[in-house]
């Protein structure tokens, strides 16, 4: 009895097929229109704290565009 079962790999789909599938699904995901939130001025933002682990993670990330 074989120890490994060989199965066919997942079928390859083209980008056009994927876009078509997404276009057909889009109406199912309709979101009710809500008013956009009012932007907050930066001067009104107070008390934001970032945990040290999160700050280290962001600091260790490369700059955008690398």
C-alpha positions, 0 to 999 in steps of 0.5 A: 500500500503506498504511503503517499497519495498523488493528486492532480494539482489545482487547475490553473486559471487565467486572470481574465477568468478570475476577473469574470468570476469576481464580476459575477460575485460582486452584486452579492457583496453589495454594501449599503451606502452610508455617509462618509465619516467626517475627517478628524483634524490632526490637532484633535488626535490625543492619547495615541500610544503604540506598544513597544513591540509594534513600534519595533516591528514597524521600525524594522520594516523596509521603506516603501519602494524597496 
